[in-house]
């Protein structure tokens, strides 16, 4: 287990809530109000970088759009005089168009990545109300698929889909966001499908995915057959599968569950955006911010 310097760790947690953590002076000096006449209609005064920064502030400090406008005017005025801040309604409108202009998740070139998915609520009541009084209104979730670097524990790939999309169907799309340095992909049994294994194989990577309990040896000399033989040689029961996970390195997959735990504890388990375009932007900025917090504690 990694030893932690608690004195430095506490200072880092305090630093997270400072404005300079999100608004670096060098970044602020590059933000200028310009009239961009690159298309028809009213010219844009506020840059995409400024809108992105304001949305990160909204996510980090959990602000409503109106509160964000007031907070940003106060904060920016203290750090850079003369920089105008857009209204709350304009921030919300511009957020919809940021989808193709968002920053990269990470510059890491991971050798081992971990895949998993989890649900993020969009509509519906809380779990306590449903437990006590039953479901009264429709509830809706989106499925968040992520790829995590096993070494740095940064999110290197993310994808948002409807709740009914299978995990194995998006493996190719996730891997396309990551460099070709990947040598090993670790995922749970939900990814034990031909489509997922072929997508991993096409990237010249090895798949470490546990077969189901009733899996049979097929004689194809594949990685899946090797896993079936290894688990069978260790007894084939729960103890044998657990031991296989430790010996093969599959137990690293727990780190992706830790990443989801950080995501939901910091940003809650629901989206504040209501349209698909803004939800994509919100999710990407949350993952980028989570990586920034992770690098601070590395």
N, C-alpha and C positions, 0 to 999 in steps of 0.2 A: 504494500500500500504506500502511495506517495506521501511523504511528509509535507505538511503545510506550515509555512511561516505565518502564524495567525496575526502577528502584528502588521505585516505587510498586507495580508489579506483583508484585514479590517479597514486599512487605509484605502485599499482599492474599492471596497464596497461604498465607502463614504464618497470617494471621487466620482463614482458612477452618477450621482445625482447632481454634480456640478455642471454648470452650463458649458464650461470649457471641454468637458468630455464629449459633448455632441457638437458644439460650435467651436471649432478650432480657429484661432485668430487668423491663420494663414488661409483657411477656407473662406472666412468671412470677408477677407480683403479682396477675394476674387468675385464676390457677388455684387453685381451692379445692375441697376435698373436701366434697361435699354429698350428701345422700340424696335422690335424685330419685324421687318416687313418681308418675310419669306413666303407669305401666302396671302390670299385675298381676305378681305374683311378687316376688322379692327386689329391693329398691330399689338403684339404681345409685349408687355412691359416687364413682366417678371419671368426670370429664367427658369428652366426646368430644374436646375440644381437648387434654386431657392425653394421651389415647391416641394422637392424631395426632402430637403432639410426640415421644412416645417412639418411634413408628415412624420418624419422620424421623431421630432419633438412631441408630436401628438401621441405617438405610440408609446414612447418611453415614459412620459409623464402622465399618460392616461387622461388626456384632455378632450373635452368636446370641441367641436370646430369653433364655436364662438369664444370659448375660453382660450383656445389656441391663438386666435387673433390677438386677444388682449395680452396674453403672456408673451407672444413673440414681439409685439410692439415694445413692450417694456424691456425685454431682454436684449433685443438688437439695438435699441436706442442707447443702452448703456455700453454696448461693445463697439458699435459703429454708427456714428451720426449720419443722418441723411439718407439711410437706406429705407425705402418704403416697403411696407408689408401689405400683401393683398388681403382682401376681405375674406371672411370665413366661407362665403358662398363661392368665391372664385377659387379658393384652395380646393374645395370639394369638386368643382367642375374640372379643374386642371389635373386632379389626381386620376381621372378616368383615362387621360391621354398619356400617362407615364409608362404604360406597359412595356413598350419597346425601347425605352430609354433608361431602364434601371441598371444599377451597377452590378458587376459580377459578384457572385456569392463569396468566392474565395479564390485565391491564386495558388492554392496548394496543389501538388501533384501526388495524390495519394496512391499508395501501392495496395492498400486493403481498404475496402469500403463496406459499410453496413447498410442494408436496405430495410425499410419498414414503413408502415402507414398507420394513421390514426384519424379519428373523426374530429372535425371542428364544427361547432354548432353555428347555424345561421339564424334559424327561427325556432321559437318554442319556449316553453316554460322551463324553469329550473328543475333539477332532479328531486329536490325536497318536496316541492309542490306536487309533482307527479307521484311520489311515494305516498304522500299523506292523502291527497284528494283524487288521484288518478289523472290520466291525460285528458285535458279539456280542449286543447288547441293542437293543430298540426305542428309537428316538429321536423326540422330539416337539418341535415348535416352535409358537409362537404368532406371529402377524403384528402388528407394531406400525405403525399408520398415524399420521403426524404432519403438522401444518401449521405452518410456521415463518414468522414475520414477517421479510421480507427486510431490513428496516431494522435492527431491534434483535436479530435472530437468536434471539428467544425462541420457545418452543413455545406456540402459541396454540390448538391443537386436537390431541387425541389420541384414538385409538380402538384397542382391542385385539380382534382377531378370530382365528378359526382360520386355519391356514396356507393353506387352499384358497379363501379369499374373495378375489375379484378386487379389485385396487386401485380400478378405476373404480366399483365397486359401493358404496363408502363415501364418495364425494366429498360427497354431500348431507349425510350425518351429520357429517362434519368441518366443513363450512361452517356448519352450524347452531350450532356452538359459538362462532362468530366473529361480530363485529359486522358490520353491513351497510356498513361503510366500504370493504370490499374492492373494488378496481377491476380487479385483474389477478391471475390464478392461473397459476402456472408449474408444469408437471409433465412427466415424461418420457413416452415413447411408450406405456407401459403404460396411460396414461389416455386414449389416443386412441380413445374409445368414445362412442357416442351418449349413453349414460346419463350419463357424466361431463360431457360438454359441455353437455347440457341442464341438469344440476344447477348448473353454473357460470353458464349463461345466465339461469337463474331468479333468480339473485342480482344480476342486472344487472352482471356482471363479464365481463371478456374472458379467454379461455383462450389461453395460449401453450404449445401442445403440439406437438412435432414429429411430422409424419405419417411413416409408414414409407417405406422407400426405393422401394417399388413403388407408392406412392400415385399416383392419377390425378386430374386436374382434373375435377370433377363438374359445374361450371357452376351451383352453387347460391349463389354469391356469399357463401360462409361464410368464417369465419376460417381454417378448415382449407384451403379452396381458395386463400386468399391465401398461406398458408405454402407450399403446393405450388408456386405460381407464383414466390415469392421464392427458394426453394431452387433451382428449375429455372433461374432467371435467373442464379444464381451458379455454375452448372456442374452441379449435381445430384450431385456426387461427395462424398467425405468432406471435402475441403477446402471445398467450397461449403457443406455443412451446418455445418461449424465456423464459417465466416465468418458464416452466417446467425445462428448462436447468439450471436455477439458483437454483431452489428448490432441484433438484435431484443431483446436483453436476456435471452435464454434461458440464457446462461452463468451467471446468478445462481443457477441451480438447484444448483450445486455446494455452496452454503451449507447445504442440507438434508442433504447427505452429511456435512458437518462436524458438524452437530447430532447425527447418529447416532454419529459417531466419539466425540464428547464423552460421549454417553450410555453407550456400551459401555466406554470407558476408565475412567470414573468408577465405574460400577455393575456392570460385567461384562456378558457377553452371555447371562445366564440369570437366571431368577426364583428366589428362595428360597421363595416361596409355592407351594403345591401345589393349592389350590382356586381356581376361577375368580373367586369373590368377592374373595378376598384378593389375587389377581393384579391385578385392576382397581385396588384401593386402592394396592398397591405401585407400579404403573406411574404412577398419577396423582401420588403423592408424589415419585417420582423426577423426573418432569417439572417439578413445582413447585420442587424443590430445584435442578434444573439451571438454571431461570430465575433463581433467586435468586443463584446463582453467576455467571450471565451479567451480571446487573445490577451485581454488585459490580465487575466488570472493565470496565463500560461507561465 
